[in-house]
Amino acid sequence: MADVKQRTVLTVLFDGVQSLDVTGPMEVFAGASRARGASYGLRTASLDGGPVRTTSGLTLVPDGSLADAPVPHTLLVPGGHGTRGAHPELTAWLREHAPRAERLVSVCTGALLLAEAGLLDGHRVTTHWNSCERLARDFPAVHVDPDPIFVRDGRLATSAGVTAGIDLALALVEEDHGRELALTIARHLVVFLRRPGNQAQFSAQLSAQTAQRAPLREVQLWIDRNPAADLGVDALAARARLSPRHFARAFRAETGTTPGRYVERVRLEHARRLLEDSSDGVEQVARASGYGTPEAMRRAFVKTLATAPAEYRRRFRAAAPPPRT
């Protein structure tokens, strides 16, 4: 029988909060509460109990003030432009009250507020890709991992930007009430249950910069369109009409990554798309994506996504809404 005890979720509000950091996780928990066998008590609070204005201009009216809020099971701190600068009153409240919650969660740059309060020291965390460098620089006692979409470290859970809060909330529902309930919520929200926590925040094309020189841009496009081709440095250098050494140096300088790393990301993404959208077998997918053998593809999936290709396909297909008839 499912665990039906109520878990309260208190979301901290402040001016400049990112609205989706708040509403995304709340929709997940609310959806779980509407389902049979789950119960989350949702509450929002600001410092003074007054309305806050989000980064998009929406006004959110909290249930009350933080001073009057009971100790929650899960304390959720969202991000947004409002996390920039000093926040003495809010961080003082977090420093005093956050340790009393059973589970401490941040979405996006909410991690900056927790770091200001000294609550992330010694922990492995993540945040929005654009703030990882700042978090690591300003709080050297925090172990920042810039790649995953969310990270669990004991009672602490941190996520990357914006929509990653939905992934993290689904993972928490799965932890609390099991996979089937989380799957139901994912289907309702039409999202994938669930992107593995250590999935990269960016695709290969978004992670890398677009090269400035036309020959290198053409090589990038060739890689994207031909993942099964010979994509070794010598072959790519010949296509760019450069020496292998010059090509490798120029590619890294202009894209921010090595040719080998770029190829790895492109092949992984191509394989993922085939597993998601086609009925091809694992061996066919491996060949079409440039891995050569299913074992080589399996190693790449386990290394990057912490799941095997067959399991990745099963999870994605299970999370997809049923076809219309």
Secondary structure as the mmCIF struct_conf table of DSSP 4:
data_model
#
loop_
_struct_conf.conf_type_id
_struct_conf.id
_struct_conf.beg_label_comp_id
_struct_conf.beg_label_asym_id
_struct_conf.beg_label_seq_id
_struct_conf.end_label_comp_id
_struct_conf.end_label_asym_id
_struct_conf.end_label_seq_id
STRN STRN1 ARG A 7 VAL A 12
TURN_TY1_P TURN_TY1_P1 ASP A 15 GLY A 16
HELX_RH_AL_P HELX_RH_AL_P1 SER A 19 ARG A 34
BEND BEND1 ALA A 35 ALA A 35
TURN_TY1_P TURN_TY1_P2 ARG A 36 GLY A 37
STRN STRN2 TYR A 40 SER A 46
BEND BEND2 LEU A 47 GLY A 49
STRN STRN3 VAL A 52 ARG A 53
TURN_TY1_P TURN_TY1_P3 THR A 55 SER A 56
BEND BEND3 GLY A 57 GLY A 57
STRN STRN4 THR A 59 LEU A 60
BEND BEND4 ASP A 63 ASP A 63
STRN STRN5 GLY A 64 SER A 65
HELX_RH_3T_P HELX_RH_3T_P1 LEU A 66 ASP A 68
HELX_LH_PP_P HELX_LH_PP_P1 ALA A 69 PRO A 72
BEND BEND5 HIS A 73 HIS A 73
STRN STRN6 THR A 74 VAL A 77
BEND BEND6 GLY A 80 GLY A 80
HELX_RH_3T_P HELX_RH_3T_P2 HIS A 81 THR A 83
BEND BEND7 ARG A 84 GLY A 85
HELX_RH_AL_P HELX_RH_AL_P2 PRO A 88 HIS A 97
HELX_RH_3T_P HELX_RH_3T_P3 ALA A 98 ARG A 100
BEND BEND8 ALA A 101 GLU A 102
STRN STRN7 ARG A 103 SER A 106
TURN_TY1_P TURN_TY1_P4 CYS A 108 THR A 109
HELX_RH_AL_P HELX_RH_AL_P3 GLY A 110 GLU A 116
TURN_TY1_P TURN_TY1_P5 ALA A 117 GLY A 118
BEND BEND9 LEU A 120 LEU A 120
TURN_TY1_P TURN_TY1_P6 ASP A 121 GLY A 122
STRN STRN8 ARG A 124 VAL A 125
HELX_RH_3T_P HELX_RH_3T_P4 TRP A 129 SER A 131
HELX_RH_AL_P HELX_RH_AL_P4 CYS A 132 ASP A 138
TURN_TY1_P TURN_TY1_P7 PRO A 140 ALA A 141
BEND BEND10 VAL A 142 VAL A 142
STRN STRN9 HIS A 143 VAL A 144
BEND BEND11 PRO A 146 ASP A 147
STRN STRN10 PRO A 148 PRO A 148
BEND BEND12 ILE A 149 ILE A 149
STRN STRN11 PHE A 150 ASP A 153
TURN_TY1_P TURN_TY1_P8 GLY A 154 ARG A 155
STRN STRN12 LEU A 156 SER A 159
BEND BEND13 GLY A 161 GLY A 161
TURN_TY1_P TURN_TY1_P9 VAL A 162 THR A 163
HELX_RH_AL_P HELX_RH_AL_P5 ALA A 164 HIS A 177
HELX_RH_AL_P HELX_RH_AL_P6 ARG A 179 LEU A 189
TURN_TY1_P TURN_TY1_P10 VAL A 190 VAL A 190
TURN_TY1_P TURN_TY1_P11 LEU A 193 ARG A 194
TURN_TY1_P TURN_TY1_P12 GLY A 197 ASN A 198
BEND BEND14 GLN A 199 GLN A 199
STRN STRN13 ALA A 200 ALA A 200
BEND BEND15 GLN A 201 PHE A 202
HELX_RH_AL_P HELX_RH_AL_P7 ALA A 204 SER A 207
BEND BEND16 ALA A 208 ALA A 208
HELX_LH_PP_P HELX_LH_PP_P2 GLN A 209 ALA A 211
BEND BEND17 GLN A 212 ARG A 213
HELX_RH_AL_P HELX_RH_AL_P8 ALA A 214 ARG A 225
TURN_TY1_P TURN_TY1_P13 PRO A 227 ALA A 228
BEND BEND18 ALA A 229 ALA A 229
BEND BEND19 GLY A 232 GLY A 232
HELX_RH_AL_P HELX_RH_AL_P9 VAL A 233 ALA A 240
TURN_TY1_P TURN_TY1_P14 ARG A 241 ARG A 241
BEND BEND20 LEU A 242 LEU A 242
HELX_RH_AL_P HELX_RH_AL_P10 PRO A 244 THR A 255
BEND BEND21 GLY A 256 THR A 257
HELX_RH_AL_P HELX_RH_AL_P11 PRO A 259 ASP A 277
HELX_RH_AL_P HELX_RH_AL_P12 VAL A 282 ALA A 288
TURN_TY1_P TURN_TY1_P15 SER A 289 GLY A 290
BEND BEND22 GLY A 292 THR A 293
HELX_RH_AL_P HELX_RH_AL_P13 PRO A 294 LEU A 305
BEND BEND23 ALA A 306 THR A 307
HELX_RH_AL_P HELX_RH_AL_P14 PRO A 309 ALA A 319
BEND BEND24 ALA A 320 ALA A 320
HELX_LH_PP_P HELX_LH_PP_P3 PRO A 321 ARG A 324
#
